[in-house]
Amino acid sequence: MPTAIAVTSPELVLPSPDRHTPTAAVLQSAVQSPKTYSLDEALTEMHALIEYHGYVIVLCPASAPDSVRHRLHAIRSVLESDRIALVRSELPPLGLSVLALQLRQLSICDFSPGVLACAARLLSHYIYAGALLGSVAKLDRVPVTLRSHAKSWVPGAQFAVLATPRPELVKVSGGGDALLRGPGFSTKLLYATGQLAPDWVLGELAPAWNVQGSADVPLPGESARWWATGKLVEFAAAIPDISVLYQLVSSVRREDCHWCGLELIGDRCAFCAAPMNTAAESAVRALPRGAT
């Protein structure tokens, strides 16, 4: 079975684009309160995923409550399992949903669990996630100038904000005609409507970014809190083609983790968090799988 991609909310699960892409596992241990979902139930849930899939990659938003993150770490610790990767992401809600979908698509390819988990960081750099906002007065996740704060109180003001891969903010109403810097590669645009109309996103942003299609999806419940306003249209442009995603991940050099032995790309193992060993000869060597 392919490596399981798990998420901490059902709102982070976008529909599968085809019959081959598996869905994501929604962890009830993150959704439900510890008062109604005991630690034993949480352990059983995770153990069942490991038994069925072999490895589990958990995508957890950096904005998640501390209680959720602490419980996930407790589950991993009690199970004493090196088959669970806890991947925290700074992506906003819709962007994280897109990342989860891309990992789900790649999970049916021939990537090892270690490479797939590490690919989350790589793919995040190719997701252009932002929002059209009616106010930036309380926004603290993207740098906001004092002037923008002041303009935010003007009736009818709207701002386009890019959270990743590089923070950016421009005024798009009341004389503002600037556009966010977009991707230099082919993408599909997903957008989720809150209390604003998507006219600017579809009429201005999409053509400027030369997106290859767009789709309306439900607004994640966490979006209003993440962007600090309900007056928004959240959007995310990303590579939709699995063959391009596969080529992107395949092009990165692979190494064996000197601690747990899994394959990795980048500078850190996503399963054990050990940094890549750059020394020619490491004093610490991984035991073969199953060795004691």
Disulfide bonds with the S-S distance in Angstrom:
none
